[in-house]
Amino acid sequence: MDVLQGLVEGINGVVWGPLMLVLLLGVGLYLQIGLKGMPVRNIGRAFALLWQGRTPGEKSSGEISSFNALMTSLSATIGTGNIAGVATAIALGGPGAVFWMWMTALVGMATKYAEAVCAVKYRERDDHGNFVGGPMYYIKNGLGKRFAWLGVLFALFGTLASFGIGNTVQANSVADALSTSFNIPTWVTGLVIMVLAGAVILGGIQRISSVAGRLVPFMAVAYLLAGLVVLAINYAAVPDALWLIVRHAFTPISAAGGFAGAAVAAAIRFGVARGVFSNEAGLGSAPIAHAAAQTNSPVRQGMVAMLGTFIDTIVVCSITALAIVTSGQWLEGDSGASLTSLAFRTALPGPGDYIVAIALAIFAFTTILGWSYYGERCFQYLFGSGAARFYRIVFVLAIPVGAMAHLDFIWLLADTFNALMAIPNLIALALLSPVVFRLTREHFAEQSGGQRQK
């Protein structure tokens, strides 16, 4: 086990090195500039499209509504990263890591937009007549045979990542939280999640999107309200918390209490890594869900998709981060979900622990649902439509194993597979960026022309 952990740590150090930072932030920034800031300027319009997308147009083609496509995407992104991931970033990189999470999200909105545009543009139908898409398809159909190997790599890494970020990490975090708060044995938690998730996952994308469309809005709003109560109680500390976040994004922070201190490089590394783990911009996972949306407009779906990054990181992660920093508990040496629980417990003695444990359980459950679909589509790309049911069964059976596994090694594996997924996807987005820019220009020119005629 020690040899395996050492090997994975070595790979992790390479894939999360300068190359990944350049790829993630560089490609995102390049897309944001090439789009002339359109994703940031059109957040309001994107929310309007999301509301309209609850019901598809008469001539729209796809499997699920635009709204449920985003909810399926959010079900996968709003998970342990928003609770345990944010806390881990602060524990390892200091409050400055939060700033770099925000920066990752702002450039990531352009990345997520481009991913969904390409997903809808280059999607195709499988043997059952259902729309399938994502990085492996826009690599194959957009870049041609020369880059086919890149699509295969993405599908391979995506399949493996689904068992990390989308399964074992989630089950492990829930089992740990419920064991701490309610003394529930980890194996019991694993079996319960396996049964509940299996009932949904075996029903395919229609059932997954239907459950996500109901659970995701409820869980997000409930957690945000609880977080706002914590911030209202800690309101006097909010200005100082914001100053700490901005200041230590650019200056190192010294050791204090149980906190070991952190250099700027650590703030950047853990801020970017946990930001990507949370909002998944650049990983190439979300476009797999958006490819199934009932829409004929890649640009409209791209605008809906980019809200996933905004909601996940700028809204939900910020609530967790501010709750932790305003509480002062990040100085005590705790990490992960236990640090978030401690922050909520400090402001809300008694219910604070339970709020975090329940939120984590629901967040993680929906993430397992969303990622089961991502992994299935990657597995299907490699082995054909007939392999989907086999994948679902193996995925469900892996849940209790993850619940009882060693947390540190599981997080390390998840981080590593995240990076390995992102590399082929970001290369493809950079090469397909002229298509994204052209489709965007044509869409808005058409919109402007229609408004002038009216």
PLY file of the C-alpha trace (Angstrom):
ply
format ascii 1.0
element vertex 454
property float x
property float y
property float z
element edge 453
property int vertex1
property int vertex2
end_header
0.00 0.00 0.00
2.86 2.39 0.84
4.48 1.71 -2.55
1.18 2.34 -4.35
0.60 5.57 -2.41
4.12 6.74 -3.21
3.58 6.05 -6.90
0.28 7.93 -7.00
1.82 10.84 -5.06
4.60 11.04 -7.65
2.10 11.12 -10.53
-0.03 13.65 -8.66
2.94 15.96 -8.19
3.60 15.94 -11.93
0.01 16.34 -13.21
-0.79 19.07 -10.67
2.45 20.88 -11.40
3.00 24.05 -13.47
1.64 22.36 -16.62
-1.81 21.91 -15.09
-1.95 25.46 -13.74
-1.00 26.81 -17.16
-3.53 24.60 -18.91
-6.44 25.27 -16.57
-6.00 28.99 -16.03
-4.37 29.63 -19.41
-7.03 27.92 -21.54
-9.82 29.42 -19.42
-8.35 32.90 -19.68
-7.75 32.49 -23.42
-11.39 31.44 -23.93
-12.66 34.27 -21.74
-10.64 36.83 -23.73
-11.60 35.26 -27.07
-15.26 35.46 -26.04
-14.68 39.09 -24.97
-15.94 38.38 -21.45
-19.31 37.17 -22.73
-19.80 34.54 -19.96
-19.34 37.09 -17.17
-21.38 39.78 -18.95
-24.31 37.46 -19.62
-24.95 35.83 -16.25
-28.41 37.44 -16.04
-29.35 36.29 -19.54
-28.10 32.79 -18.72
-30.42 32.56 -15.70
-33.32 33.63 -17.93
-32.41 30.86 -20.41
-32.23 28.38 -17.55
-35.75 29.29 -16.44
-37.04 29.00 -20.00
-35.24 25.68 -20.37
-37.52 23.91 -17.89
-39.62 22.94 -20.92
-38.05 22.29 -24.36
-39.19 23.92 -27.57
-41.36 21.95 -29.99
-38.49 21.27 -32.41
-35.81 20.70 -29.79
-34.00 17.37 -29.93
-32.46 15.62 -26.96
-33.21 13.37 -23.99
-33.68 15.78 -21.05
-34.60 19.46 -20.63
-31.90 22.16 -20.51
-32.86 22.76 -16.88
-32.45 19.09 -15.94
-29.19 18.93 -17.88
-27.79 21.68 -15.64
-29.28 20.04 -12.55
-27.63 16.75 -13.52
-24.37 18.63 -13.99
-24.81 20.43 -10.66
-25.72 17.17 -8.95
-22.23 16.00 -9.86
-20.43 19.25 -9.00
-22.20 20.30 -5.78
-20.77 17.60 -3.54
-18.06 16.99 -0.99
-15.88 19.57 -2.76
-18.20 22.31 -1.51
-17.88 21.19 2.11
-14.80 19.01 2.59
-12.86 20.31 -0.44
-13.12 23.99 0.52
-12.09 23.17 4.09
-9.10 21.14 2.87
-8.00 24.00 0.59
-8.05 26.44 3.52
-6.34 23.97 5.89
-3.48 23.35 3.42
-3.23 26.66 1.58
-4.62 29.17 4.06
-7.48 31.63 3.42
-5.70 32.82 0.24
-6.66 29.52 -1.43
-10.27 30.78 -1.54
-9.24 33.67 -3.79
-7.68 31.25 -6.26
-10.82 29.14 -6.15
-12.73 32.27 -7.22
-10.28 33.02 -10.03
-10.52 29.44 -11.24
-14.30 29.82 -11.32
-14.29 33.11 -13.25
-12.10 31.77 -16.03
-13.80 28.39 -15.63
-17.13 29.87 -16.68
-15.68 30.37 -20.16
-14.26 26.83 -20.10
-17.60 25.30 -19.08
-19.37 27.37 -21.74
-16.98 26.13 -24.46
-17.33 22.54 -23.25
-21.12 22.59 -23.58
-21.03 24.39 -26.96
-18.74 21.67 -28.32
-20.77 18.91 -26.66
-24.01 19.93 -28.39
-22.29 20.81 -31.67
-20.52 17.44 -32.03
-22.90 15.05 -30.24
-24.22 11.96 -31.98
-26.81 9.21 -31.46
-25.94 5.83 -29.98
-27.32 2.42 -30.98
-30.50 3.10 -28.98
-31.14 6.47 -30.65
-30.11 8.51 -27.58
-27.87 11.57 -27.85
-24.36 11.04 -26.49
-21.57 13.57 -26.32
-18.72 15.04 -24.33
-14.97 15.47 -24.87
-14.44 12.06 -26.46
-17.06 12.89 -29.10
-15.97 16.46 -29.81
-12.40 15.20 -30.08
-13.45 12.47 -32.53
-15.95 14.53 -34.56
-14.29 17.93 -34.25
-10.58 17.16 -34.44
-10.63 14.11 -36.68
-8.83 10.77 -36.77
-5.40 12.21 -35.95
-6.61 12.96 -32.40
-8.76 9.85 -31.89
-6.27 8.55 -29.31
-6.88 11.68 -27.22
-10.60 10.87 -27.03
-9.81 7.30 -25.97
-7.51 8.62 -23.24
-10.21 10.94 -21.95
-12.79 8.13 -21.88
-10.34 5.88 -20.01
-9.46 8.54 -17.44
-13.14 9.52 -17.14
-14.15 5.94 -16.40
-11.48 5.64 -13.69
-12.22 9.11 -12.29
-15.89 8.24 -11.90
-14.90 5.68 -9.28
-12.81 8.32 -7.47
-14.30 11.80 -7.54
-17.78 10.49 -8.32
-18.07 7.46 -6.10
-15.57 6.42 -3.42
-14.67 9.98 -2.30
-18.33 10.85 -1.92
-19.25 7.65 -0.05
-16.17 7.97 2.15
-16.92 11.56 3.13
-20.56 10.76 3.98
-19.58 7.70 6.01
-17.00 9.74 7.94
-19.45 12.59 8.63
-22.31 10.31 9.73
-19.95 8.27 11.89
-18.71 11.43 13.62
-22.13 13.07 14.07
-24.45 10.09 14.58
-22.10 7.17 15.38
-23.36 5.22 12.34
-20.90 2.50 11.28
-19.26 3.22 7.93
-20.33 -0.11 6.45
-23.99 0.66 7.23
-23.73 4.03 5.47
-22.08 2.38 2.48
-24.82 -0.22 2.12
-27.65 2.32 2.46
-26.11 4.62 -0.18
-25.57 1.61 -2.43
-29.24 0.59 -2.26
-30.62 4.13 -2.73
-28.20 5.08 -5.50
-28.69 1.77 -7.25
-32.45 2.31 -7.42
-31.85 5.54 -9.35
-28.73 4.71 -11.38
-30.12 1.52 -12.87
-32.95 3.61 -14.35
-30.56 5.56 -16.61
-30.33 9.26 -17.48
-34.09 9.91 -17.42
-34.40 8.81 -13.79
-31.09 10.44 -12.76
-32.07 13.81 -14.29
-35.56 13.63 -12.76
-34.20 13.04 -9.24
-31.47 15.69 -9.74
-34.06 18.23 -10.96
-35.87 17.92 -7.64
-33.06 17.35 -5.15
-30.42 19.80 -6.37
-32.42 23.06 -6.07
-33.73 22.01 -2.64
-30.35 21.02 -1.21
-28.54 24.07 -2.58
-31.08 26.56 -1.22
-31.26 24.82 2.19
-27.47 24.82 2.59
-27.17 28.44 1.47
-29.79 29.52 4.02
-27.96 27.67 6.82
-24.67 29.23 5.73
-26.19 32.71 5.66
-27.42 32.21 9.23
-23.84 31.38 10.27
-22.52 34.49 8.49
-25.22 36.65 10.09
-24.08 35.42 13.51
-20.42 36.07 12.57
-21.19 39.30 10.67
-18.56 41.36 12.53
-15.79 39.04 11.29
-16.82 39.06 7.60
-14.75 42.14 6.51
-11.61 40.73 8.16
-12.24 37.34 6.56
-12.48 38.89 3.10
-9.25 40.82 3.73
-7.45 37.62 4.84
-8.60 35.85 1.66
-7.36 38.60 -0.66
-4.18 39.40 1.27
-2.92 35.83 1.60
-3.62 35.05 -2.03
-0.42 37.05 -2.69
1.54 36.88 0.57
2.51 33.81 2.64
0.77 33.18 5.94
2.68 32.20 9.08
1.98 29.22 11.32
-0.48 29.88 14.14
-2.17 27.50 16.57
-2.72 24.20 14.78
-2.28 25.78 11.34
1.11 24.96 9.81
1.39 28.09 7.66
1.32 28.26 3.87
3.29 29.80 1.02
1.61 31.58 -1.90
2.39 28.57 -4.11
0.38 26.37 -1.73
-2.55 28.80 -1.79
-2.54 28.74 -5.60
-2.09 25.00 -5.90
-4.76 23.96 -3.40
-7.12 26.76 -4.42
-6.99 25.74 -8.08
-7.05 21.98 -7.36
-10.00 22.15 -4.97
-11.76 24.70 -7.17
-11.57 22.35 -10.12
-12.54 19.40 -7.91
-15.64 21.32 -6.88
-16.86 23.02 -10.10
-15.21 20.59 -12.56
-14.59 23.35 -15.16
-12.04 21.94 -17.57
-12.44 18.32 -16.50
-14.82 17.59 -19.36
-17.41 15.90 -17.16
-20.32 18.39 -17.34
-20.54 18.46 -21.18
-21.46 14.77 -21.08
-24.73 15.76 -19.37
-25.29 18.87 -21.50
-24.94 16.80 -24.68
-28.24 15.11 -23.74
-30.13 18.43 -23.43
-33.25 19.08 -25.52
-31.88 21.99 -27.53
-30.83 22.83 -31.08
-28.59 25.73 -30.01
-25.07 24.96 -28.76
-24.64 28.56 -27.59
-27.84 28.66 -25.53
-26.90 25.42 -23.82
-23.39 26.73 -23.26
-24.78 29.76 -21.46
-26.90 27.53 -19.24
-23.89 25.28 -18.59
-21.61 28.10 -17.45
-24.01 28.79 -14.56
-22.87 25.51 -13.06
-19.45 26.98 -12.28
-20.92 30.26 -11.01
-23.45 28.58 -8.69
-21.04 25.94 -7.43
-17.99 28.06 -6.61
-18.91 31.75 -6.50
-22.07 31.04 -4.48
-21.96 27.71 -2.61
-18.19 27.38 -1.99
-18.01 31.01 -0.87
-20.61 30.36 1.82
-18.56 27.45 3.19
-15.28 29.38 2.98
-16.60 32.47 4.75
-18.23 30.35 7.45
-14.87 28.67 8.12
-12.71 31.81 8.02
-15.09 33.96 10.10
-15.27 31.24 12.76
-11.48 31.24 13.24
-11.53 27.44 13.48
-9.19 27.03 10.49
-6.36 27.86 12.92
-7.06 24.77 15.05
-5.50 22.20 12.71
-8.66 20.43 11.54
-9.31 19.67 7.88
-12.00 18.34 5.56
-15.63 18.01 6.56
-14.71 18.07 10.27
-13.41 21.65 9.88
-16.64 22.76 8.21
-18.65 21.03 10.96
-16.55 22.81 13.59
-17.19 26.19 11.93
-20.97 25.63 11.81
-20.97 24.21 15.36
-19.19 27.30 16.67
-21.94 29.58 15.35
-24.81 27.12 15.86
-24.04 24.87 18.88
-26.08 21.70 18.56
-27.64 21.86 15.09
-24.42 22.97 13.34
-22.95 19.46 13.23
-26.18 17.94 11.96
-26.64 20.58 9.24
-23.23 19.82 7.76
-23.62 16.04 8.07
-27.04 16.02 6.38
-25.96 18.49 3.68
-22.85 16.43 2.98
-24.91 13.24 2.72
-27.36 14.75 0.21
-24.64 16.54 -1.77
-22.57 13.38 -2.03
-25.56 11.22 -2.94
-26.49 13.41 -5.90
-22.84 13.58 -6.97
-22.75 9.79 -7.11
-25.85 9.89 -9.34
-24.41 12.47 -11.76
-21.01 10.83 -12.00
-22.49 7.42 -12.61
-23.85 8.83 -15.88
-20.51 10.43 -16.79
-18.59 7.24 -16.16
-21.17 5.16 -18.01
-20.88 7.32 -21.14
-17.06 7.09 -21.02
-17.24 3.32 -20.55
-19.79 3.08 -23.37
-17.46 5.02 -25.67
-14.72 2.47 -25.02
-16.75 -0.75 -25.07
-20.06 -0.01 -26.83
-23.67 0.53 -25.74
-24.06 -3.03 -24.49
-21.52 -2.40 -21.70
-23.63 0.25 -19.95
-25.52 -2.09 -17.61
-22.31 -3.87 -16.57
-20.77 -0.50 -15.69
-23.82 0.53 -13.61
-23.66 -2.66 -11.56
-19.90 -2.37 -10.85
-20.28 1.34 -10.03
-23.03 0.65 -7.49
-21.08 -2.22 -5.88
-18.04 0.06 -5.42
-19.95 2.45 -3.13
-19.64 0.49 0.16
-15.98 -0.24 -0.61
-15.35 3.51 -0.86
-17.25 4.16 2.36
-14.81 1.98 4.33
-11.57 2.94 2.54
-8.73 5.17 3.79
-9.71 8.82 3.22
-6.29 10.34 2.43
-5.47 7.85 -0.30
-8.95 8.19 -1.82
-8.58 11.98 -2.06
-5.12 11.56 -3.60
-6.49 9.21 -6.27
-9.40 11.56 -7.01
-7.08 14.55 -7.41
-4.82 12.58 -9.77
-7.61 11.31 -12.02
-9.10 14.84 -12.16
-5.90 16.14 -13.67
-5.53 13.22 -16.08
-9.08 13.86 -17.37
-8.49 17.57 -17.74
-5.37 17.36 -19.91
-6.90 15.86 -23.11
-10.06 17.93 -22.64
-8.21 21.25 -22.34
-6.04 20.46 -25.36
-9.22 19.77 -27.37
-10.90 22.99 -26.20
-7.87 25.05 -27.20
-7.85 23.46 -30.68
-11.63 23.84 -31.11
-11.75 27.40 -29.77
-12.15 28.96 -33.28
-15.37 26.94 -33.66
-16.63 28.15 -30.28
-15.84 31.78 -31.13
-17.51 31.51 -34.54
-20.69 29.91 -33.22
-20.90 32.55 -30.50
-20.47 35.45 -32.95
-23.08 33.99 -35.31
-25.56 33.43 -32.48
-25.36 36.95 -31.10
-25.34 38.48 -34.61
-28.53 36.57 -35.33
-30.03 37.71 -32.03
-29.14 41.34 -32.76
-30.56 41.07 -36.28
-33.83 39.64 -34.97
-34.17 42.42 -32.41
-33.55 45.12 -35.07
-36.25 43.61 -37.32
-38.70 43.76 -34.45
0 1
1 2
2 3
3 4
4 5
5 6
6 7
7 8
8 9
9 10
10 11
11 12
12 13
13 14
14 15
15 16
16 17
17 18
18 19
19 20
20 21
21 22
22 23
23 24
24 25
25 26
26 27
27 28
28 29
29 30
30 31
31 32
32 33
33 34
34 35
35 36
36 37
37 38
38 39
39 40
40 41
41 42
42 43
43 44
44 45
45 46
46 47
47 48
48 49
49 50
50 51
51 52
52 53
53 54
54 55
55 56
56 57
57 58
58 59
59 60
60 61
61 62
62 63
63 64
64 65
65 66
66 67
67 68
68 69
69 70
70 71
71 72
72 73
73 74
74 75
75 76
76 77
77 78
78 79
79 80
80 81
81 82
82 83
83 84
84 85
85 86
86 87
87 88
88 89
89 90
90 91
91 92
92 93
93 94
94 95
95 96
96 97
97 98
98 99
99 100
100 101
101 102
102 103
103 104
104 105
105 106
106 107
107 108
108 109
109 110
110 111
111 112
112 113
113 114
114 115
115 116
116 117
117 118
118 119
119 120
120 121
121 122
122 123
123 124
124 125
125 126
126 127
127 128
128 129
129 130
130 131
131 132
132 133
133 134
134 135
135 136
136 137
137 138
138 139
139 140
140 141
141 142
142 143
143 144
144 145
145 146
146 147
147 148
148 149
149 150
150 151
151 152
152 153
153 154
154 155
155 156
156 157
157 158
158 159
159 160
160 161
161 162
162 163
163 164
164 165
165 166
166 167
167 168
168 169
169 170
170 171
171 172
172 173
173 174
174 175
175 176
176 177
177 178
178 179
179 180
180 181
181 182
182 183
183 184
184 185
185 186
186 187
187 188
188 189
189 190
190 191
191 192
192 193
193 194
194 195
195 196
196 197
197 198
198 199
199 200
200 201
201 202
202 203
203 204
204 205
205 206
206 207
207 208
208 209
209 210
210 211
211 212
212 213
213 214
214 215
215 216
216 217
217 218
218 219
219 220
220 221
221 222
222 223
223 224
224 225
225 226
226 227
227 228
228 229
229 230
230 231
231 232
232 233
233 234
234 235
235 236
236 237
237 238
238 239
239 240
240 241
241 242
242 243
243 244
244 245
245 246
246 247
247 248
248 249
249 250
250 251
251 252
252 253
253 254
254 255
255 256
256 257
257 258
258 259
259 260
260 261
261 262
262 263
263 264
264 265
265 266
266 267
267 268
268 269
269 270
270 271
271 272
272 273
273 274
274 275
275 276
276 277
277 278
278 279
279 280
280 281
281 282
282 283
283 284
284 285
285 286
286 287
287 288
288 289
289 290
290 291
291 292
292 293
293 294
294 295
295 296
296 297
297 298
298 299
299 300
300 301
301 302
302 303
303 304
304 305
305 306
306 307
307 308
308 309
309 310
310 311
311 312
312 313
313 314
314 315
315 316
316 317
317 318
318 319
319 320
320 321
321 322
322 323
323 324
324 325
325 326
326 327
327 328
328 329
329 330
330 331
331 332
332 333
333 334
334 335
335 336
336 337
337 338
338 339
339 340
340 341
341 342
342 343
343 344
344 345
345 346
346 347
347 348
348 349
349 350
350 351
351 352
352 353
353 354
354 355
355 356
356 357
357 358
358 359
359 360
360 361
361 362
362 363
363 364
364 365
365 366
366 367
367 368
368 369
369 370
370 371
371 372
372 373
373 374
374 375
375 376
376 377
377 378
378 379
379 380
380 381
381 382
382 383
383 384
384 385
385 386
386 387
387 388
388 389
389 390
390 391
391 392
392 393
393 394
394 395
395 396
396 397
397 398
398 399
399 400
400 401
401 402
402 403
403 404
404 405
405 406
406 407
407 408
408 409
409 410
410 411
411 412
412 413
413 414
414 415
415 416
416 417
417 418
418 419
419 420
420 421
421 422
422 423
423 424
424 425
425 426
426 427
427 428
428 429
429 430
430 431
431 432
432 433
433 434
434 435
435 436
436 437
437 438
438 439
439 440
440 441
441 442
442 443
443 444
444 445
445 446
446 447
447 448
448 449
449 450
450 451
451 452
452 453
